[in-house]
């Protein structure tokens, strides 16, 4: 959570002290200090959000609801994710996707330390697992030359994992901070600052591979995404992505502010978009404290009614590897 200044020196100091008290387990004292601080800066969204979190930890639901509602009223773009908390508290319907303002602010704030945090601290390897899954469906050869879209490219880890296959590699992300990091790696032919579905709907290119590493965890309803992806895939196109696992149902927003999706729901959304599940496997994603987090990686391809024994998606297009 961003701790942007309130513009009031005393309020900022009280906020910092409350954070310190909470870290020492003195949650009640921290909460009382923030309650006093609200009187000084009643329009500081960050303060209301943190107060709401403290109330949740103290199991004071009604007060938490009031704090998160105030936060959302002050910041309608919901950069802190108050609607997520309200949903988890059962006070509002589950959002079909996380607020754009929240996701953008989250990753803008995280961009300069993203790679180190994920690779060194969390053992993150989703982009490489996705690349391996694509390899199982359509093995790489030296003359492979695919037009590839890295959807939600972040700092470019996905691009690094799949770049060898590309004659054209494009990255799209809603976080300008993440794109700055990606551009510095000089692996993309083009990057675009945009939300995923919006970009796909206005894009005129067709892609042989669209990959989305750790993107669907910020989206609940997948129907619009899958339909948009299907329109932008070439005849032999593949859509490869990761999700968190939900054993039954459709999708669910968890306490980690991430969505989990069931395999049955993925298959249903795929079928509705004219796509077929070609590969799906459970795999280790990252560490979370002392626990190992597992998810699922899937590769979809277009359904071809006249498919022969060697379907189109098994054959890589042959192109000049320079440019589009």
N, C-alpha and C positions, 0 to 999 in steps of 0.2 A: 504494500500500500504506500502510495506516494505521501510524503510528509511535507508537502509544500507549506510555506509559511502562511500564517494567518494575517500578517501585516501588523500584528500587535505583539510587542516584545514580551509582555508579561504572560499573555496567552500562550505564546510559543514555549516559554520556559515551563509553564505549568504542564503543557502537553508532554514535553520531554520528561519531566519529573514523573508524570503518570505512567509513561512507558517504562521508566526505570522501576517504579514500584510494582508494576504488573510483572515485570521480568523476575522480580524477587518473590513473587507469590503473594504480594500484598494487594490483591485485586479489589477488595472493598475500598481501601484507601485510595487506590488509583481512580476508581469510579467516582468517588466523592469529589476528588480534585477536578475531574473533567466536568462534573455537574456544575461546579463553581465557575469553570472556565467558559461554559456556554453563555453565562451572563455577560461576559466581556465580548465574545465574538459569536453571536447567534447565527451568523450566516456562513460559518466555516464548515463546509461539507465534511471534510476530513475528521473534524472533531466529533460530529454527530455519528459518523460511521464507526469510529473507534469506540465511542461510548456504547453504541449498539452491540459491538462485539463483546465488550465487557459485560453488558447486561445478559447476553446469551450465555457466557461462561458462568454467570451467577444464577442462571435459570430464572431470570426475571423477564419473562416473555413479553408482557404488555409494554414494559418500558423499552425493550429492544425494538419492538414494532414501531413505537413512536419515534425512536432515534433514527431508524433506517428510513422511515417515511419522511422525516425532516430532511435527511440527506438527499433523498431523491427529489424532493421539492426544490431544494437549493441548486442541485445539479441534474437537470432533466436528461442530460447526455449520459448520466450514470457511469462516470469514469471509474468509480470505486466498486460498482457492482452491488448496489443496495437492493436492486430487484432480486438478485440471487438470494440474498439473505432473507428477504420477505417470503420468497418461494419456499426456502428450506424451513421457515417457521410456519408454513402453511397458511400464510395470510394473502397469498396471491397465486394465480395459476402458474404452473411451471412454464418458463419462457421457452419458446420453440428454438431459440438460439440466444447466445449471450449478447448483451448490448455491445454494439460496435465501439462505442466510446470506451467501454471498460476494457475490451481486448486490446484496442489500440494503445491506451494509456499504460496497460500492464506491460506490453512488450517494448514500448518506447522507453519505459523506465528500466527495463531489464536488458536492453540491447547490448550495452558495452561490456557486460559480464556474462552474457548468455552462453557462449561456447564453453568457457571455463567451468561454469556452474553445471552444465549438463554433462559434458564429457568427463571432466575430472571428478566432480563430486557425486554425480548421480549415475554414472556409467551408462549414459544415454546412447542408444544405438539404433533407433528407429529408422533413420534414412538408409542405413546399410542393410537392415532387414528387409525393407521394401525393395531395395535394389536387388537383393538376392531372390526375392519372390518373383520379380519381373524376369530375372534370369531363368528361373525354373519354368516359366511360361513361354518365354521367347529368348533362347540363349543368345548371348552376344557373340558376334563374329567381327572380324577386322573391317568388313565392309558395311557393318551396321551404321546407319546414318539417319537418326530419327529426329523429328521436330518434337521437342519436349517442353512441357509446361510444369514448372515447380510451383504448385498452388499453395500459398502460405509459406513462401520460401524462407522467411526468417532471415537469419544471418548467412544462409547459403550452405548449410550442412547437407541438405538434400541435393543441391546442385553438385556438390563435391562427390557425393556417392554415385551419381548417375551420369556425370559429365562425359564419360568415355563413349557413351552411346549416341551422343547428340551431334547433329549437324547444326542445330539451332536450339539454344537453351534459354528459356524465358522464365523470369521469376516475378511473382505477384505477391504482395503482402500489404496489409492495411496499416502496418507500423512503419513510419518513415525512418525511425531510428534503426530498425532491423535492416531496412533496405540499404541504409548507409553502410552498415557492416558488410552486407552481401556484395555491394558494388566494389568494395575495397579488395575483395578476393579475385575480381576480374575473371570470373568463370561464366557469367551470364552475357548473352548477346544483347539482352534488353531486360530491364526491370520496370515494374509498374506499381504505383501506389494506389491500391484499390482493394475493396472487399471482394472475396472470391466469387460469389454468385453474380454480383454486379459486373465484374470484369468479364466473366464467361458470356453473359447476355449481350454485352456490347462488342465483344471480340469477333473478328471475321476470319481468323486463322483456324485451321484444323491441325490437331496434334496427334502424333503417333503414340505418345505417352503423356498422361497427366498424372502427376504424383502429388499426394497430400500427406505429408508426414506430421502427425500430431496436430492436425487441423480440425478434424471432425469431432474432437473432444470439446470444442467450443461451439458446436452446433448440435441441436437436438433433432429436429425434423430434417431429414435428409432428402426428401422428395424433390424439392426445387434444385438442390445441388446436383443430384444425379441426372435430372432432366437437362440441366444446363451443360453438364459435362458431356452427356451423350451427343448433344448437338455439335460440340466442338471436337469430338473424336473423329479421326479418319476411319476409313472402312476397316482397317486393321488395328485401330487404336486400342490402347490399354489404359485403364484407370486403376492406379495402385494407391492404397491408403492404409492408415492405421486407425484403430479405435480402441477404447477401453471396453472390457467385456461385461455384458449384462446377460445373465443366464436365461431370463425369460422376459416377456413383454416386448416393448418397442425400444424406448430410450428412457434414461433417467438421469437427472442432475444430481450429482453427489456432493457431499460435504467438502470435497476438494475443489469445487467450482468447475468440475469437468463432467461432460456427459459420457455415459456408457451406452452402448448399443448392442442389441442382441443379433446373433447371426441370422435368425429368421427375419428380423426387420430389414437387415441389409439386403438379404435375398429378395424380399418383397419390393423394396425401393428400386433395386436393380432391375427386376422384371418390369416394373412400371415404366422404366426409362429405356427399355429395349436393350438392357445389358444382362450379361450372364456371368455368374461367379465362376471363374476359371481356377482360382486358387484361394484358399483361406486356411490360415494356421494360427495357433496360439504361440506367443513368443514372449520372452523377457523383454521389457521395455526400458526400465530404469530402476534404480534403487530409491526407496523412500524411507529415510532413517535406517533402521535395521531390517526392513522388509524389502523383498523383491516384488516389483510390480509387473504383472503380465497383462498383455493385451492381445489383440488379434490383427493380423495383416491380411488384406484381401487384394486380389487382382481381378478386375472385371474386364470383359471384352464385349463388343457389340454382337448381338444375336444375328446370325446370317441364316435365313431360311433355306438357302441353296448351298450351305456349307458342304464341302467334300471331305474326304478323309484327312486332308491337311488343311485345317481352317486358316483363314487369312491371318488371324492373330498370331499364328506360329511363325509367320514369315516377316522378317524385317524389311522395310523399304530400302531400296538402294538409291542413294543420292550422293551428289557432291557434298563433302563434309564442310564446305566453307559457305557460310551465309545461309539464307533461307531457301 
